[in-house]
Amino acid sequence: MITRAIEESIRKEVSSGRKAVILLGARQVGKTTLTNMLFGERSDVLWLNGDTSNDRVLLTAQSIEQLRVIIGKHKVLVIDEAQRVPDIGIILKLIIDNIPQVKVVATGSSSLDLASRTSEPLTGRKRQFTLFPLSFAEMVEYHGRRAEQNLLQHRLIYGYYPDVVNSPGEERRLLQELSDSYLYKDILVLDKIKKSDKLTLLLRALAFQVGSQVSYTELGQLCGLDNKTVEKYIAILEQTFVLFRLGSYSRNLRNELKASRKIYFTDNGVRNALIADFRPIELRDDIGKLWENFLVSERFKRNSYAENYANPWFWRTLAQQEIDYVEEQDGHLSAYEFKWNPSAKAKRPKAFFEAYSDSSFTVVHRDNFTEFLLD
């Protein structure tokens, strides 16, 4: 169950293009599954893994003559977890420029290590994709809209990681292992983070504040970190696909918040694992947070896969008028308010629509949310 948009785009790029394919995404979202599906039956593919020391040493041989010997007669080179290979961008550039008949596919679980290391050497030479946990749209395509809607409450609690979706009854154990892997396999090795207890506290604090404006100062006080370290850790968490940030929209009003941000987790299940809370919906007092995180993260996936270049924001004023989610595209603003209960009332903030009179406004609830995620 891998999104067809990425699959088809990679096939097209590998068959007709001369650019390297860079496939990013957190561990266990299906990058290896996708590459195996695309190239697993081909005998002309050389498979290397940056997690393996022998393969890292092999690739570190940077002379073009050595790389020609390593690649041999293979037509495709797949490098899994390529961010672990020193100077990977220079290596890929050498291959693309000097062995053009070889197609290169590199996967990585950290945009901090892989995208940044390849950005300058591979300018104009790469096509980058991001793979997320399974999406609502993918699961609708797999077993139908009604079946997936019936699983909505389950998804709000356990999320969409492939192993979690495919292992009924094992969700808690898998999510706990997954959240530990995030913390200790990928994130702590980046930038040599040593304060693992502080990072854990920060993640838990962020999990409790999903959908709320966050203050780096307040987070630092909760976790015993200074503001700059909090901001740095959050950037790393974003670059390893654990979470993402939304900024506040501001164009006209003087009292709009201009430097605020909200933080959302890429997957509801990981968020719930971090706070060790898998209670069913009817026993929870954070359904609003779960619902908002689900909708924003699924919309994020939708726009990424569709290459829909809309700018996402939230909106709020000093007078506490607010809108959960705003998209800006081609000069038009679309405002959305999220309500789990279809009967809950939502008012259009007067200040927003006086300032942006041509904007649309939609209340997204559990009876109509499929239009927000599929259309």
N, C-alpha and C positions, 0 to 999 in steps of 0.2 A: 504494500500500500504506500507507494512513493508518488508524490505529486507528478502528474504527467507533464506539467509545464516545464519543470526543470529537466526531466528525462528527455523530452523531445528537443529542448534547447541544447543540451549537452551532445546528444547524438548529431544534431545539425552542425554544431561547432567543430566536433571531432572529425566529421566526415568532409567538411568543406573549408573550414577555417584554418589559419596558421597561428591562432592565439592559444596560449595555455588556458586550460579550464581550471579555475580555482573554486573549489567547493568547500564552503565554510559551514560550521554548525557545531553545536555542543556534542559531546560524546553521546553515543547511543541513540542519536536521532535517525540513523539509517544511512549515513554516508557510505560506509563500507558495503551495506546491502545494495545501495544504488549502483556503485561502481561494479560490484559483482554481477548485478543484473545486466548492466550495459556491456561488460567485457569478459565476464566469467567463462564463456564458452569459446573464446578466441584463443588460439595458440600463439598468436603473434604479440601478446601483451607481456611486458615485463612488470612484475609487481614488487614494489619495495615499500618498506614500512619505517617511518621515522621513529617509532617507538623501539625499534630493534637496533642495538648498538652496531651490529655488523653492517646493516644497511646505511646507517648514518656515516660510518667510516667510508663505506664504498662511495657514497655520493659526495663526500667532502673532497674527493679527488677532482680538482676543478679544471685541469687542462682538458681541452676539447678532445685531444687524442685519447686520453684515459676514458672520457665519457663515451666516445665512439665504441671503444672496446667493451665497456660495461653494457651498453644498449644493444650492441650486436645488430642482428637482423630484425629485431622487434620493431613493430610499427606504432605501438602505443606504449607509453611509460606512465604507470599509475603509481603515485607516491602517497601513501596513506599517512596521516598525522605528519605532514610535511613541515609543520612549524618547529618540529624538534631538530631539523637539519640546519646546522650553521650555514649562513650565507645562501639560503635556499633561493633567493631572488636572482643572485648572480649565476647560480648553477642553471636555473631554468632559462635565463636569458641566453647563456652559452648554447644550450641545446636548441632553443627556438631559432637562433640566428645562424647556427652552423649545421644543424641536422634537421632541416625543415620537413623532411619526410616523416619524422617521428612526431606523433601527437602526444601532448603532455597533459595529464590530469593530476592535480595535486589537491588533497583534502586536508583540512585542518580544523581543530576544535578551539582555536583562538585567533580572532582577527588581530589581536595585539601582536602576536608573534608572526603570523603568516602574512596577513595583508600588509602590515607595515614593512616587513622585510622585503616583500616583493614589489611594493608600490613604485619605488623609483626605478629599479632595474627593468621592470616589466611594463613601464609606461607604454601604452598602445599595443602591448603584446599579450594581454590577458583578458579573459571574460570571467567575471566573478559571479557566483551564485551563493545564496544562503539557504540551508536546509533547516527547517524547524521540526519540533515534534509534530506528529500527525495533526491534521487540522479537521475542523468540523466539516468543511467542504469535501475533503478526501473521504471521510467516513460516510458522508451522504452518498457519494459516488459509489462507495463499496457496498453498502447494504440498504440504501434508500433513506429518504428524508424522515419518514415516520419512525423507522427503527432507531435512527440516531437521535431524534427528538425525544424518544422514550428513554434514552440513556443520558439525558441532559444533566440530571442531578448527580449521577455517577461521575460524569466528566467534570463537573464543578468541584468535586472532592478529589478525584484521582488523576485528572488531567489526561494527556494524550501521548505520553511517551510510548513508543511502539511495544516494548516489552510489557509495559503496564497494561496496555490495551489488549495484548494477546495472551495475558496470563491471569484470567479471572481467579480471584481468591488469593492471589499473591501480591496484590497491589501495595500493601503497606510495606512489606519486606523490600520489594523492588525499589520503591520510592526512597526508603531510608538509605539503601545502598547507593542509589543515584545521587542523593543529596550529599552523602559522605564523599563520593567520587568527585563531585563538583569542588568540594572544599579542599580535599587533600591531594588529588591527583593533578588537577589542572591549575587551580587558582593559586595555591600556595607556592608553586614553583615559578610563577610569573613574578618578575620584579623582586624575587627573593623575599616574599612576605613570610615573616617568622611569627607574627602575633596571631596564631590560628584561633586562640580563644577570643580575641578582639573581633576578628572577622566573623566568627560564629555569632557573637552578640550583635554585630551590625546586621547580618542577614536576618536574624530573628526580629530585630527592631524594624527593618524594612518590611518584613512579612506582615507585621501587625499594622503597618501604616499604608498598606496598599490602597491606592485611590485617594489618599490624602496628600496635601502639600507637605513636603519634607524640608526640614531645616538641617543643614550640615552641622550647624552649631549644636542644635539639640541632640542630633544623633551622636555627635562626638562626646557630649556630656554623658549620654546613656552608656556609651561603649568604652569610655576612657581613652579617646583618640582626639587629636587636634583636627581642625576643620580641613586642612589640606590633605591629611591622611584619609579622612572619610571620603573626600571627593575623589582621591586617587583610587581607593578601594572600589568605590562605586563604578568608576570608569573601567576598572579591570573586570568587575562582575558583568558589565555591559559587553565588553569585548570578548568575554567567554560565554556569552549568550544565556546567562542566568536571568538577566533582567534588562529593561530598557527604560529610558526616561522620556517624559513629555514636558515640553516647556509651556509657558503661559502665553496666550495670544494677546498681542497688544499692537494697535495701529493708530487709534484716535484718542481714546479717553485718557485723561490725565490720571485718573484714579485706578486704571487697570494695573494689575500686578505685572511687573516687567521682568523679574528675575526669579520667579518661582518655578518649581518643578514638581511633577508627580513621578512616582516610580512604580512600575508594574513588573511582575514576573512573567517570563516567557511561558511558563506552564503552571497551572493551578496546583497540580499534584506536588510539585517541588515546593511551592509556597506552603502548602499544608504540612508537608513532611518537616519543614524547618521549625514549625511551631507545634509539631506532634499532635495535630488535631484532625482526625478523620471522621468526626461525628457526622451523622446524616443531616441533611438540610434542615429538617424540622426541629432539630435540637440546637441550632447554631444562632448566634446573634451577629454573625459577620456575613450574612448572605449578600448584603449589598456590596461588600468588598469582593466577595467571590464572583458575583455577577459582573461587576465592572471589570475586574481583571480578566475574566473569561472573554468578554466582548472586545475589550481593547486589544488583547493579545491575538485573538482570532482575526480581527480586522487588520492587525499588523501583518499576519501571515498572508491574508487575502491580498492585500495591496502589494506585498513583496512578490508573491508568485505571479500576479497578474501584471507586474511591472507598471503598477498604477502609481504615478509619482505625485501623490497628494501629500501635503504637509500636515502632520497631526499635531494638535494642540489641546490644551484645556483653557478655559477662560474664567477669570474671577476678578472682582473689584475689591477695593479696600472696604466697601460697604457690605461685603460678603455675598453679593450676587454672583452666581456661578453657573457654568455649563460644564457637564462632565467631559465632553469630547467635541472638538471642532476640527473639521478638515477644510483645508484651503487648496483649491485646484482651479487653475485657469481663471483666477480672479474671483471665484465664487466661494462663499463660505457655507458649509453645511454644519449645523449644530445638532448635537444629539444629547438627550438626557436618558440615563439608564435607570429603569425601575424593574425590580424582580416581579412585583405585583402588578398585573395589568390594570387593576382598579386604582392604583395610586395616582394622585394628581401631580402634574408637573407644570409649573408656570414658566412662560417665556419671559426671561429677564428683560425688563423694559429698557434698561440702559444699553444692552447689547443690540437690540433691534432698532433702537433709535440711531445708534452709531453705524450699524451695518444693516440697512433697511432691506437690502436685496437678499439677505440670508434665508436659508430654509431651516426649519426646526422639526425634529422628529423625536418622539418618545419611543425608546426601544425596550420592550418587555418580553416576557417569556412566551407570549402568544404571537409575536410578530418578528422576533429577532432573526429568523432565517433570511429575511429580505436584507438585513444589514450585513450578513455574512456571506450571502451567496450571489446577490445581484451585482 
